Amino acid sequence: MKRSAFLINTSRGPVLDKQALYEALKEKRIAGAGLDVYQNEPMASDDPLLKLGNVVLTPHIGSGTVETRLAMASMAVEDVIRVLKGRDPVNVVNSELLAGMLCKFDSLYSLGLQCLKA
């Protein structure tokens, strides 16, 4: 990376070699870093990155804008409505568990949802 480069990580903490990043920042081999995620969250209060003036750290809230939160709420509501209408939700992380969860939800609330019985 160029000395003028800024490294930004908003994905996952472990994608970075933290020690290598610290050394690059300390030795000014890169201009700076902005981190919203860490290998261990929350970050320890004695973490050496906290002593550097060329790093900006946020506590995993980089997505915390009004627009993002409204979009997240809207997607959640739309998926709940889809499920209540007997359709699959769009935003599913663990689709292999979906049928079982729908059955469990239906057994608790008797909504007449279609589900696959094991």
C-alpha positions in Angstrom: 0.0 0.0 0.0 1.1 3.6 -0.6 2.2 5.7 2.4 -0.9 7.9 1.6 -3.3 5.0 1.9 -6.0 4.7 4.5 -7.2 1.2 5.3 -10.9 1.0 6.1 -12.5 -2.2 7.6 -16.2 -2.4 8.2 -16.5 -6.1 7.4 -15.0 -8.5 10.0 -12.2 -8.0 12.4 -10.3 -11.2 11.6 -9.8 -10.3 7.9 -6.9 -8.1 9.1 -3.6 -9.0 10.6 -3.9 -6.8 13.7 -0.2 -6.8 14.6 0.8 -6.0 11.0 -1.7 -3.2 10.9 -0.5 -1.8 14.2 3.1 -1.8 13.0 2.2 -0.2 9.6 0.4 2.6 11.4 3.0 3.1 14.0 5.8 3.2 11.5 3.7 5.4 9.2 4.0 2.9 6.3 0.3 3.8 5.7 -1.4 7.1 6.5 -4.1 5.8 8.7 -6.9 3.3 9.3 -10.6 3.4 10.1 -11.9 0.4 11.9 -15.5 -0.4 12.9 -14.9 -4.1 13.6 -12.3 -5.9 15.7 -10.9 -9.4 16.3 -12.3 -9.2 19.8 -15.3 -7.0 20.6 -15.4 -4.9 22.5 -11.8 -3.8 22.0 -9.7 -4.0 25.2 -9.1 -0.7 26.9 -5.3 -1.3 26.8 -5.3 -2.1 23.0 -2.2 -0.4 21.4 -4.3 0.8 18.5 -6.0 3.2 21.0 -2.7 5.1 21.5 -2.2 5.9 17.8 -3.2 9.2 16.4 -3.7 7.9 12.8 -6.5 5.5 13.5 -10.2 6.1 13.9 -12.1 3.5 15.8 -15.9 3.1 16.1 -17.7 0.6 18.3 -19.3 -1.5 15.4 -21.8 1.2 14.6 -20.6 2.2 11.2 -24.0 1.3 9.7 -25.9 3.3 12.4 -27.4 5.9 10.2 -31.1 6.9 10.1 -31.4 5.7 6.5 -29.8 2.3 7.2 -31.9 1.7 10.3 -35.1 2.6 8.4 -34.1 0.3 5.6 -33.4 -2.6 8.0 -36.7 -2.1 9.7 -38.5 -2.0 6.4 -36.9 -5.2 5.2 -37.8 -6.9 8.5 -41.4 -5.8 8.3 -41.7 -6.9 4.7 -40.4 -10.3 5.5 -42.8 -10.8 8.4 -45.7 -9.9 6.1 -44.4 -12.3 3.5 -44.2 -15.1 6.1 -47.7 -14.4 7.4 -49.0 -14.6 3.8 -47.4 -18.0 3.5 -44.5 -16.9 1.4 -40.7 -17.3 2.1 -38.9 -14.3 3.4 -36.4 -12.6 1.1 -33.7 -11.9 3.6 -32.8 -15.2 5.1 -29.4 -16.0 6.5 -29.9 -19.6 7.5 -32.4 -20.9 4.9 -31.8 -24.5 5.9 -33.6 -23.8 9.2 -36.5 -21.8 7.7 -39.0 -24.7 7.4 -38.5 -25.8 11.0 -38.7 -22.3 12.4 -42.0 -21.7 10.5 -43.4 -24.9 11.9 -42.4 -23.9 15.4 -43.8 -20.4 15.0 -47.0 -21.8 13.7 -47.3 -24.3 16.6 -46.9 -21.5 19.1 -49.3 -19.0 17.5 -51.7 -21.2 15.4 -51.5 -18.9 12.3 -52.1 -21.6 9.7 -48.7 -21.2 8.1 -47.7 -23.8 5.6 -44.6 -25.7 6.9 -42.8 -28.9 6.2 -43.2 -31.6 8.8 -40.1 -33.6 9.6 
